[in-house]
Amino acid sequence: MTRSQLPQLSRRSLLKGAAIAAAGAGALSTLTACGDGGSGGSGSAPGTGSSVPMPTYVRPNAPKPTYPGNAAGVMDVYASFPLDGARSVHTEVGDGKDFEFLAMTYGQPAPPVSQNAYWQLLNKEMNLDIKGTLIPSGDFQTKFPALVAGNDLPEVVSVPMYVPLSRLPQLAQSEFTDLSEHLSGDAVKKYPNLAGIQESGWANGYFDGRIYGVPRSDPVFETLIYTKTDVVERAGADPAPKNLAEFTALAKAVTDHRAGVYAFGGTDSGVALANTMMMMFGVPNQWTRRGDGSFVSSYEHEQFIPSIDAIGKLFKAGYFHPDAPTMSKTQHDSLFRAGRLVLMEEGNRAYGIVATDRDLQFGMMVPFEKDGGKPLYWENSGAYAVTMIKKSAPKARVERFLRAMDYLAAPFGSKESFVINYGQKGTDYTLQKGVPVVTDRGQREQDLSIQFTVGGPQTLCYPQGAPGVDKANWDWQMKVAPMFLKNPAVHLYSPTKDTKGAALTQHMQDAMKAVAFGRAPASSLKDAVRTWKQNGGDQMAREYAQSAKKS
């Protein structure tokens, strides 16, 4: 679930499951499997402005990594965060006035500013009075549209790209400021940290050839299977299967009904194991673009139905927890940590693995093809969120917004990035053998979530996590990057997806769940796909083909 750095990434603060009226929701780990296109807010919607170039990319200054990443998206690894980093922002950010923003959160609201040292420090550093409207991920699909309809949005709005927001390009053009004159081409160099964001991130806030949103970059890695290696070892099983038969044997070996131990859990949204199985069966990353320019959905691929049927067979064999069809993410995570679930499909760098569980024994399964052939892995779209400012904002506040975004996008190793990621010494973090470690209070205070509204290339630096977790993640990424398969529709525009995509996604998710959990035969998916095509899927394919010709 595919995050600048995030050394204190946790489910409270970010990940990876996310799920707007007109927006069917899915967990972060399953949205790619069940979506109807690329990132919910990219492409070319009808408009009037002339197209502008993407912001010029200027590689940010950063320390030499312990293990270097690469152009494919493998992240740099650092042993710890420098304590004496130089400042990357040399101008006054704010004006001492209110800075109201909206964002989605995965945890409880942060303590109020009067009791929040982290919040107070950011206010001081940025010379702003930060005020957040935070919507829990489970409520976003109802509360956000209500705020839009009631004209109650604050001035700054951050929209997660994993939420299939209906008509986002039109919403951006009608309600939010066109930032093109400030950010297009070399203009972005006025904000050096924003210039350090790669084009794959900017593309998510680029509508009709114009720039409306500042992105929070996301790793290009998405779902994987985490293994509870201590349980696997006790079962005498192989934690690194190379084909479906070995994967099934692993699930059988670790499942012990009498002990209450099961191979798999579930999720309260999305379809459990859907991403894993579809990739294992060679199903394309949502869409395929043919040689003649036409688009074909992954739902129509010959291995789509068999891949979902394979989940159903695992369920019927008794390898899923009895609560799997209705299991919450909190329950799922807790059971994995306790060794009651052994194979957890989650997003890259999931909570419970790189957060505070230093003693957790785990592994990261490398993808494989069902028959042992050449594996593939779906590449992510490149942004977690885009952040915009309302059209009613005067020019001075637009410029203040961009200065604030520039501060929050400070690169790894900088003074600003340290403040953003660690907060106040002694309260939000302590030094342990010279390494800054976020406290429990620090993690709670950082649920303010403003730090997740913008950011550039991310790194792996989590010294307080399980020992060796960053290197293990880097090793996994190095193995998986050559398997990448892009979604050819990821930054294309489809009006039908905007208006019907969420309902169509929910239709397919419901049909897939019915098969996965034994409520319907695999053959029922044929009718589900036929209905999906007739109700808008075919039209989306035509619109993506037209959009691709223009791009």
Disulfide bonds with the S-S distance in Angstrom:
none
